């Protein structure tokens, strides 16, 4: 959502749902004050800024985010061990972005990495564990392996899709809600799969039915 009004209109469509992600586009447009107001009104906010900078800068930025009352935020694991270790022992939950779900093998090869995207993600997850973050952001394709090597990890899975294809989709490594939950995901990031459906309420109910069914099947 590009504006506060549009974000609040969307939030109002899910009166029983209290967890929302604020991404880079919206936060750049509205700043911290509306986010703090939403938190004061009882919403849990996942501030997804994917921070990536020198340790001192990221640590100070996370201090400000924590002061806002945000529940969860993200940093890039590729920022390195020192950056991630500077963020340990906080009340705010922090997860490391292993590899953007828009990227595949060809993209990481262009960056000079010779393995597969899965190798890249697992290596990043191991770094996040060693740095004592709370978990990772990863795709379905790595979730089960991450769960095996890091049992307590919070695993945030974006790129959730079901039903009709989304025109112009830039996500390569996608997942259905039920498969992500069964693989070990703790959090699902669902955006366009809801917003681009003509009946948002029906799409949300489909989502919750799949999640509940998968939880029962664990």
WOTA-V459299 format. One record per helix or strand of 2 or more residues. SS is the DSSP state (alpha for helix, beta for strand). FROM is the first residue (numbers start at 1). LEN is the number of residues. Records with the same first field share a line. If there is no record, write none. Layout:
SS = FROM-LEN + FROM-LEN
This chain:
alpha = 4-9 + 24-7 + 32-9 + 55-14 + 77-3 + 81-5 + 105-6 + 117-14 + 140-10 + 177-7 + 192-4 + 200-17
beta = 19-5 + 44-8 + 72-5 + 93-5 + 135-3 + 154-4 + 187-2
